[in-house]
């Protein structure tokens, strides 16, 4: 079954790989409601939109190595086209349902490695024979997980490889995307948004390997002192800009 046929089948069958269990925390309930995630307890499909899968299908080459945090429709897509795919999720039920669905479609599960544990435990232990080509971050969306997932995936992502971030409407994801765009190690190749929803997803291409210490990161070269509970003083905001202007005029 080719990758586009897999997408057609997914949206025809609409399998429910996830399980919702509403929280009793009222603040968390209000936050989920705001983002459209509040559902009744039971099986549910938190699938990505079809247009996102179609973008991935168009940019992913058969026979590549892939990795994702989180599991769902993207896992089925990767399983259909990857030479090997690594899927990290702490939920065993999701894994069982996805395996069963792959078999129903006649797709092999031999080229998929499921790691059933949180990504902050699974990713540091991963060892690859070669570098991966494509990654998708869609696991825990709480701070610092989007950045943490990226940190460990980046070690294994080849230069020229693609990494996607789901749910850019969530602040912890959006903040890390801003870092990537300011820091220069990656370039934004696609930003997906959907009218009438808050939902979004970004995809980036890796340009280089970069040292992690702060002087090597363009993101940190304009230092803005942290002032608890208040904005930086006018001096701290203006002086760095004035120095930049003087340097420009000098040359």
C-alpha angles and dihedrals in degrees: 000000000000122000096256091050088053090055091049091051094048093055092043094051097032093198117203107227098163136068124217122213112177116224124237091219105107094204091052090046091054091049092050090048091052091054094042096248101117110114139155118270113274143062113340140168114233089180126165116246120274092245090060092052090048090052090051091048090052094049101037117084121214113254096032126129116249141182136188140180110220125025138241140090090348089060091058090048093051092045090056096054111019126103082216132350131198117205121189120197132140092217115093093187091063091052093051093049093047092048090050092049093049089054090048089056091048092246122142120249091195092089094054124082113197117201107196103204139077114294094241088063100037103043099057090056097050118115122187131193089216139007121282122244104206135025137179125199111207106130125100108358097195120109124300097014100087089053093040093051090049092049094058096037092050090062089063102032113103123231105270091029123132128236124185130200120205125209101025087172087078112087097228090055095042093050092054091048089054089052091052092049094049097041100060101220089106135031126215111245101170137011114189122200131170122215114240094023136079090224122119143158133198132204125201136190118221113237103180148343110265135196112249098218110106102247089061093055118085086206089070101041094092101060117209111186116230116241113187113233096359143065120263112275120264089252093056091048099044103036097064090049092048091051090052091050093049091049090051093049091048091061 
